[in-house]
């Protein structure tokens, strides 16, 4: 299902997606389309893309094709999802100790929508604070 979601093919395209989006949360899945974990995550993203299109945009980035961010974002896992809003990285605390990214396939559609909605709500309401942090869960 990865072919149905927009792909970013260069570091410049990734930067532009993050920098130019003014109103929606930018969700970027870093990984490989052929990886099983990414396939699961992509299926979830494909199934929710229409529901979240007014407040979030989802992109896929192949970490072999676009390797510029592998070191910067520590993309060592097969599948990594990151969130950005108005050119700021959103840190999401899911209780794992790593609040920079989600590095597993979140296979529950509603849970992913909930996380995106929390990101949107807090970033829109508290954007002026410059926090960029969202705590989800326990």
Secondary structure, DSSP 4 states (H G I P E B T S, - for coil): -GGGS-EE-SHHHHHHHHHH--SSEEEEEEE-TTSHHHHHHHHHHHHHHHHHTTTEEEEEEETTT--TTTTTTT--SSEEEEEEETTEEEEEE-SSS--S-B-S----HHHHHHHHHHHHHHHHHSGGGT--EEE---
